[in-house]
């Protein structure tokens, strides 16, 4: 488990776990996931200010992050991430309905599939929707955290190649370090 994941969970623990409201939990969880997606994309590109100012939607950020992935673009965790966003959109933009229940059930099924073989697989059934949503979000953050570590590694390799290919960019920096 990466330090990035652990520190992120600790940093946002009170914010995320301090409510007993399912709707608020979905909203906060989606915001935490979106923050991770933004970090992934911003770390990958050279001029992240254009990403920040572009007003990308959660769905667009998910697709861009997925496109960046070398090996995990087909991982089923992306479906769970999208499912949380769809549930959030349903809860925020519409009155509670049967469709909300269906989206929550879909999230539960996706979580149980991902948690298969884990002692936490039955969290929705044993501890309720609130805990199930929280576990789903934390699982997605774990996935995105691992992905962010991959992006950091790729970015570091690109930076090292750039130093070799474009030493003129680093000439002044070397003189400043002396």
Secondary structure, DSSP 8 states (H G I E B T S, - for coil): --HHHHHHHHHHHHHHHS---HHHHHHHHHHHHHHHHHHHHHHHSS-THHHHTTT--HHHHHHHHHHH-SS-TT-THHHHHHHHHHHHHHHHHS-S-HHHHHHHHHHHHHHHHHTTTSTTTTHHHHHHHHHHHHHHHHHHHHHHHHHHHHHHHHHHHHHHHHHHHTGGGTHHHHHHH-
